[in-house]
Amino acid sequence: MAVLVTRPDAQGSELVDTLNKAGIAAIHLPLFNIVAGRELNELPNKVNQLKAGDVIFAVSKNAVKFSAETLKSIGFHWRNDVQYFAVGQSSAEYFAGKAEQAVIYPFGQENSEGLLNLPELQQLNGKTVLILRGNGGRELFPEQAVLRGANVEIIECYQRVPIEYARVEQTDLCKRAGVSTMVVTSAEILKALIDFVPREEHDWLKSCRLVTVSRRIANLAIKCGWKLEQIVISPRADNASLVQTLVQTRP
């Protein structure tokens, strides 16, 4: 079994290294580069304009990374009178370290649905919710926050920039390397992977086992042609959980 890791940048490289050390052959084929977002210059003013008790929500580690770098570069400190949220434990711990503030996350259900179930987010009348995210992404949380009375502000903190490859050659390389499992950590990556692999190779693509991080992505994969029994859902999206899932479910 060889594993194709599509997670971008350092996180993807680290996952490949860890898998190789664990005796699982892995190849890194990121489909995006992650670069600074186009709205980062608005971030200091947006944070300044928040009222005490308002909400800052970081969608991912990348959102935290670029936000923290931007604020640090101008000597701006994260506020201690607002509430901080993240979608998962790994992102929350990273955010807490950068902001030096407590960060709340939905333990046991690390997704937008879990976030919306948190008691702290049930009543948002009169509050501003500042969302730090990449270009695109799910609209469920901002839509529901508005329905709960919030004023929602969104800052594009990073961009996913597609990487150009020779698609036929790269697909052939993966097949010759014996790739039979693919790690896909977002809906955007899954869609990009389907577009990346030439159509004549889609039978091979959809014969591969898919390791992903949420029921939502699994359902999208099923709609795109994967069978339920080919899909494994990691309990969390961090690399340690993905490695454990791959080791425990190794054919």
C-alpha positions as CSV (number, residue, x, y, z in Angstrom):
1,M,0.0,0.0,0.0
2,A,1.2,3.5,-0.8
3,V,-0.6,6.6,0.5
4,L,-1.1,9.8,-1.5
5,V,-1.1,12.8,0.8
6,T,-2.8,15.8,-0.7
7,R,-2.6,18.0,2.5
8,P,-0.7,21.2,1.5
9,D,2.5,22.8,2.7
10,A,4.4,21.8,5.9
11,Q,1.5,19.8,7.4
12,G,1.5,17.6,4.3
13,S,5.2,17.1,4.3
14,E,5.2,16.3,8.0
15,L,2.5,13.7,7.5
16,V,4.4,12.0,4.7
17,D,7.6,11.9,6.9
18,T,5.7,10.4,9.8
19,L,4.1,7.8,7.7
20,N,7.3,6.8,6.0
21,K,8.9,6.4,9.5
22,A,6.0,4.2,10.5
23,G,6.7,1.9,7.6
24,I,3.9,3.2,5.3
25,A,5.1,4.4,1.9
26,A,3.7,7.9,1.3
27,I,3.9,10.4,-1.5
28,H,3.2,14.1,-1.2
29,L,1.1,15.7,-3.9
30,P,-0.3,19.0,-2.6
31,L,-2.9,20.5,-5.0
32,F,-2.6,24.0,-3.5
33,N,-0.1,26.3,-2.1
34,I,-1.2,28.3,0.9
35,V,-0.3,32.0,0.7
36,A,-1.3,35.2,2.5
37,G,-4.9,36.4,2.0
38,R,-5.9,39.5,0.3
39,E,-7.7,41.1,3.3
40,L,-5.1,40.7,6.0
41,N,-4.4,44.5,6.0
42,E,-8.0,44.9,7.3
43,L,-7.5,42.7,10.3
44,P,-6.1,45.1,12.9
45,N,-9.0,47.6,12.3
46,K,-11.6,44.8,12.4
47,V,-10.2,43.5,15.7
48,N,-10.0,47.0,17.1
49,Q,-13.7,47.7,16.3
50,L,-15.0,44.7,18.2
51,K,-17.0,45.3,21.4
52,A,-16.2,43.5,24.6
53,G,-17.8,40.0,24.5
54,D,-17.7,39.8,20.7
55,V,-16.5,36.7,18.9
56,I,-13.3,35.8,16.9
57,F,-13.5,32.4,15.1
58,A,-10.5,30.9,13.3
59,V,-11.4,28.2,10.8
60,S,-8.0,26.6,10.7
61,K,-4.3,26.7,11.7
62,N,-3.6,28.6,8.5
63,A,-6.0,31.3,9.4
64,V,-4.4,31.6,12.8
65,K,-0.8,31.6,11.4
66,F,-1.3,34.4,8.9
67,S,-3.5,36.5,11.3
68,A,-0.9,36.2,14.1
69,E,2.0,37.1,11.8
70,T,0.1,40.1,10.6
71,L,-0.7,41.4,14.1
72,K,2.7,40.7,15.4
73,S,4.4,42.6,12.6
74,I,2.7,45.8,13.8
75,G,3.0,45.1,17.5
76,F,-0.8,44.5,17.8
77,H,-1.9,42.2,20.6
78,W,-4.9,40.0,20.6
79,R,-7.6,41.4,22.8
80,N,-8.5,39.8,26.2
81,D,-12.1,41.0,26.3
82,V,-13.5,39.0,23.4
83,Q,-14.3,35.3,23.0
84,Y,-12.1,33.1,20.9
85,F,-13.3,29.9,19.0
86,A,-11.8,27.3,16.7
87,V,-13.3,24.3,15.0
88,G,-11.0,21.6,16.4
89,Q,-8.6,20.9,19.3
90,S,-5.4,21.2,17.3
91,S,-6.4,24.6,15.9
92,A,-7.7,25.7,19.3
93,E,-4.4,24.9,21.0
94,Y,-2.4,26.6,18.2
95,F,-4.7,29.7,18.4
96,A,-4.4,29.8,22.2
97,G,-0.6,29.8,22.0
98,K,-0.5,32.6,19.4
99,A,-3.3,34.8,21.1
100,E,-2.3,33.9,24.7
101,Q,-6.1,33.6,25.3
102,A,-8.5,30.8,26.1
103,V,-9.9,29.3,22.9
104,I,-13.2,27.3,22.9
105,Y,-13.8,24.4,20.5
106,P,-16.5,21.7,20.1
107,F,-15.0,18.7,21.8
108,G,-16.1,15.5,20.2
109,Q,-17.6,17.1,17.1
110,E,-14.9,19.1,15.4
111,N,-16.9,20.8,12.6
112,S,-19.2,23.7,12.0
113,E,-22.2,21.7,13.3
114,G,-20.4,21.0,16.6
115,L,-19.4,24.7,16.8
116,L,-23.0,25.8,16.4
117,N,-24.1,23.4,19.2
118,L,-21.8,25.2,21.7
119,P,-23.8,26.9,24.5
120,E,-21.7,30.1,24.1
121,L,-22.9,30.5,20.5
122,Q,-26.6,30.0,21.0
123,Q,-27.5,33.7,21.5
124,L,-25.6,36.2,19.3
125,N,-28.0,39.2,19.3
126,G,-26.0,42.4,19.0
127,K,-22.7,40.6,18.8
128,T,-20.1,40.8,16.0
129,V,-18.6,37.5,14.9
130,L,-15.2,38.0,13.1
131,I,-14.4,34.9,11.0
132,L,-10.8,34.3,10.0
133,R,-10.6,31.9,7.1
134,G,-9.3,31.2,3.6
135,N,-10.7,32.1,0.2
136,G,-14.0,30.1,-0.1
137,G,-15.1,27.6,2.5
138,R,-18.3,26.5,4.1
139,E,-21.0,29.1,4.6
140,L,-23.0,27.1,7.3
141,F,-21.5,28.9,10.3
142,P,-21.7,32.5,9.0
143,E,-25.3,31.9,7.8
144,Q,-26.4,30.4,11.1
145,A,-24.6,33.2,13.1
146,V,-26.6,35.8,11.1
147,L,-29.8,33.9,11.8
148,R,-28.9,34.0,15.6
149,G,-28.6,37.8,15.4
150,A,-24.9,38.3,14.8
151,N,-23.2,40.8,12.6
152,V,-20.8,38.6,10.7
153,E,-17.4,40.0,9.4
154,I,-15.2,37.7,7.3
155,I,-11.5,38.2,6.7
156,E,-9.7,36.3,4.0
157,C,-6.5,35.4,5.9
158,Y,-5.0,33.0,3.3
159,Q,-5.5,31.8,-0.2
160,R,-5.4,28.4,-1.7
161,V,-3.5,28.8,-5.0
162,P,-3.7,25.8,-7.3
163,I,-0.3,24.1,-8.2
164,E,0.2,23.4,-11.9
165,Y,1.3,19.8,-12.7
166,A,1.7,17.6,-15.7
167,R,-1.5,15.8,-14.8
168,V,-1.1,12.7,-16.9
169,E,2.5,12.1,-15.8
170,Q,1.8,12.7,-12.1
171,T,-1.2,10.3,-12.2
172,D,0.9,7.7,-13.9
173,L,3.6,8.1,-11.3
174,C,1.0,7.6,-8.5
175,K,-0.3,4.4,-10.2
176,R,3.2,3.0,-10.7
177,A,4.1,3.8,-7.1
178,G,1.2,1.6,-6.0
179,V,-1.0,4.3,-4.5
180,S,-4.2,2.7,-3.2
181,T,-5.1,5.1,-0.4
182,M,-5.5,8.8,-0.5
183,V,-5.7,11.3,2.3
184,V,-8.1,14.1,1.6
185,T,-8.7,16.6,4.4
186,S,-11.2,19.1,2.9
187,A,-14.0,19.3,0.4
188,E,-11.9,21.7,-1.7
189,I,-9.1,19.2,-1.9
190,L,-11.5,16.4,-2.9
191,K,-12.9,18.5,-5.7
192,A,-9.4,19.5,-6.9
193,L,-8.3,15.9,-6.9
194,I,-11.2,14.8,-9.0
195,D,-10.4,17.7,-11.5
196,F,-6.7,16.8,-11.4
197,V,-6.9,13.2,-12.3
198,P,-7.6,12.7,-16.0
199,R,-11.1,11.5,-16.7
200,E,-9.9,8.3,-18.3
201,E,-8.2,7.4,-14.9
202,H,-11.3,8.0,-12.8
203,D,-12.0,4.3,-12.4
204,W,-8.6,3.9,-10.8
205,L,-9.1,7.1,-8.7
206,K,-12.4,5.9,-7.3
207,S,-11.1,2.4,-6.6
208,C,-8.6,3.9,-4.2
209,R,-9.4,4.0,-0.5
210,L,-10.2,7.5,0.8
211,V,-9.1,8.6,4.3
212,T,-10.9,11.8,5.2
213,V,-11.8,13.8,8.3
214,S,-15.6,14.3,8.4
215,R,-18.9,12.7,7.5
216,R,-19.6,15.7,5.2
217,I,-16.5,15.0,3.0
218,A,-17.3,11.3,3.0
219,N,-20.8,12.0,1.8
220,L,-19.4,14.3,-1.0
221,A,-17.1,11.5,-2.0
222,I,-20.0,9.0,-2.2
223,K,-21.8,11.5,-4.5
224,C,-18.7,11.6,-6.6
225,G,-18.5,7.9,-7.1
226,W,-16.7,6.3,-4.1
227,K,-18.3,3.4,-2.3
228,L,-19.1,3.7,1.4
229,E,-16.8,0.8,2.3
230,Q,-13.9,2.5,0.6
231,I,-14.0,5.5,2.9
232,V,-12.4,5.8,6.3
233,I,-13.1,8.8,8.6
234,S,-10.4,9.9,11.0
235,P,-11.8,11.0,14.3
236,R,-9.8,14.3,14.0
237,A,-8.0,16.2,11.3
238,D,-4.5,16.6,12.9
239,N,-1.6,14.6,11.6
240,A,-1.3,12.4,14.6
241,S,-4.9,11.2,14.3
242,L,-4.5,10.6,10.6
243,V,-1.4,8.5,11.1
244,Q,-3.1,6.5,13.8
245,T,-6.1,5.9,11.5
246,L,-3.9,4.8,8.6
247,V,-1.9,2.5,10.8
248,Q,-5.0,0.9,12.4
249,T,-6.8,0.4,9.1
250,R,-3.8,-0.7,7.0
251,P,-5.0,-3.5,4.7
